[in-house]
């Protein structure tokens, strides 16, 4: 039983961190967001809502500068002020921003929002448990090895979520008559518009798959969706 104590403590820590992180995120979003009101975007979200048999799709603007979208653990969809500013400046089209909304809807539909929060809080718990176990087997380097293993697992899970949300968005955009074109053109712009002014790699590029790989995955789906023609 004593050997399992570190793991049990880590699990309890993860549960506590999940509850706290969800509460803190909700408070932050409530305090710094308001409903998006844009006729062009509303027309597009209404088309997606009809495709999903929903009365409407609400989108809020999160008042922070980085360019990103967010699916909150409670299912709400957010576009950052930085992203909306790029849209208003003409750098991003309404259809491209709609593809971001579709992507975040995918995270909600597939349960990624809650899973991401659990993963975020669980990473520290996993590091703690691994460090305790590996520290005994490999004194001195066990902690570093635990951190590396936890980071690799978290990155893999995050990238898999992105591919799944991309696939959901592609299907929804196609069903809504918007198509996957804006989704792909936005991917081609993201590396440029998300670059950090300080030269550091932006969070988007660290947590998402490579742009070329995302586009290739969507095009592979389109090939499967297009019926073969006979001559």
LUMDO-420695 format. One record per residue (C-alpha): x, y, z. Coordinates in steps of 0.25 Angstrom, whole numbers, padded with zeros to 4 digits, always signed. Each point is the difference from the previous one (the first is absolute). Layout:
N
XYZ/...
***
This chain:
231
+0000+0000+0000/+0011+0010+0003/+0006-0003-0014/-0013+0005-0006/-0001+0013+0009/+0008+0009-0010/-0009-0004-0011/-0013+0002+0008/+0005+0013+0005/+0003+0004-0014/-0015-0004-0005/-0006+0008+0012/+0009+0012-0004/-0004-0001-0015/-0015+0000+0004/+0002+0012+0009/+0008+0007-0010/-0011-0003-0011/-0011+0006+0009/+0008+0012+0003/+0005+0003-0014/-0014-0002-0006/-0006+0010+0011/+0012+0010-0003/-0002-0001-0015/-0015+0003+0001/+0002+0012+0009/+0011+0005-0010/-0009-0002-0012/-0012+0006+0007/+0008+0013+0004/+0006+0002-0014/-0009-0004-0010/-0013+0005-0007/-0009-0006-0011/+0005+0002-0015/-0009+0009-0008/+0003+0000-0015/-0010-0002-0011/+0009-0007-0010/+0005-0010+0011/-0014-0002+0005/-0005-0004-0014/+0011-0010+0000/-0002-0006+0014/-0015+0000-0003/+0003-0009-0012/+0008-0009+0009/-0011+0000+0010/-0010-0005-0010/+0010-0011-0004/+0001-0005+0014/-0015+0002+0003/+0003+0011+0010/-0008+0012+0003/+0012+0009+0000/+0015-0001+0002/+0005+0011+0010/+0014+0005-0001/+0007+0009+0010/+0012+0009-0001/+0011-0002+0010/+0007+0013+0003/+0015-0004-0002/+0009+0003-0011/+0006-0014-0005/-0007-0006-0012/-0007-0012+0004/-0014-0007+0002/-0004-0007+0012/-0010-0011+0004/-0003+0002+0015/-0002-0012+0009/-0015+0004+0001/-0002+0000-0015/+0001+0015-0003/+0007+0004-0012/+0010+0012+0000/+0008+0008-0011/+0011+0009+0006/-0001+0015-0002/+0014-0002-0008/-0007-0009-0010/-0012+0009-0002/+0009+0012-0002/+0007-0008-0011/-0013-0003-0006/-0005+0015+0001/+0014+0004-0007/-0003-0009-0011/+0011-0010+0002/-0010-0011+0003/-0013-0002-0007/-0014-0002+0007/+0000-0015-0006/+0014-0002+0005/-0004+0005+0014/-0012-0009-0001/+0009-0012-0002/+0007+0003+0013/-0014+0000+0007/-0003-0013-0007/+0013-0006+0005/-0003+0004+0014/-0014-0006-0001/+0007-0012-0003/+0008+0000+0013/-0013+0002+0007/-0007-0011-0007/+0011-0010+0002/+0002+0003+0014/+0014+0007-0001/-0003+0012+0008/-0002-0008+0013/+0011-0010-0004/+0010+0011-0002/-0003+0006+0013/+0002-0014+0006/+0013-0002-0008/+0005+0014+0005/-0002-0003+0014/+0004-0015-0001/+0014+0004-0006/+0005+0005+0013/-0006-0012+0007/+0006-0010-0010/+0014+0007+0002/-0001-0001+0015/-0004-0015+0000/+0011-0003-0011/+0010+0009+0007/-0002-0008+0013/+0001-0013-0006/+0011+0003-0010/+0008+0008+0010/+0001-0013+0009/+0005-0008-0012/+0009+0010-0007/+0004+0010+0011/+0004+0014-0006/-0006-0002-0014/-0014-0006+0004/-0006+0014+0001/+0005+0005-0014/-0005-0013-0006/-0013+0001+0006/-0002+0014-0005/+0004-0004-0014/-0009-0012-0001/-0012+0008+0005/+0003+0011-0010/+0001-0010-0011/-0014-0006+0003/-0007+0013+0002/+0005+0005-0014/-0004-0012-0007/-0014+0000+0007/-0002+0015-0004/+0004-0002-0014/-0010-0012-0002/-0011+0009+0006/+0003+0010-0011/+0000-0010-0011/-0014-0005+0005/-0005+0015+0001/+0005+0003-0014/-0008-0012-0005/-0013+0004+0007/+0002+0014-0005/+0002-0005-0014/-0013-0008+0000/-0008+0011+0006/+0005+0010-0010/-0003-0009-0011/-0014-0003+0005/-0003+0015+0002/+0004+0003-0014/+0012+0008+0004/+0011-0010-0004/+0014-0003+0005/+0006+0011-0009/+0000+0010+0011/+0005-0010+0010/+0013-0003-0008/+0003+0014-0004/-0001+0004+0015/+0010-0010+0003/+0010+0006-0010/-0002+0013+0007/+0001-0004+0014/+0015-0002+0001/+0002+0015-0004/-0011+0006+0008/+0003-0007+0012/+0015+0003+0001/+0005+0006+0013/+0005+0014-0002/+0012-0004+0010/+0004-0011-0010/-0004-0011+0009/-0008-0012-0005/-0015+0003+0002/-0009-0009+0009/-0008-0004-0013/+0012-0006-0007/+0005-0008+0013/-0014-0006+0002/-0005-0003-0014/+0004-0009-0011/+0008+0005-0012/-0008+0009-0010/+0004-0009-0011/-0004-0013+0007/-0014+0006+0004/-0003+0004-0014/+0005-0013-0006/-0010-0007+0010/-0012+0008-0004/+0003-0002-0015/+0001-0015+0003/-0014+0001+0006/-0005+0007-0012/+0006-0011-0009/-0008-0010+0008/-0013+0008-0001/+0001+0002-0015/-0006-0012-0007/+0009-0006-0010/-0004+0003-0015/-0001-0011-0010/+0004+0002-0015/
***
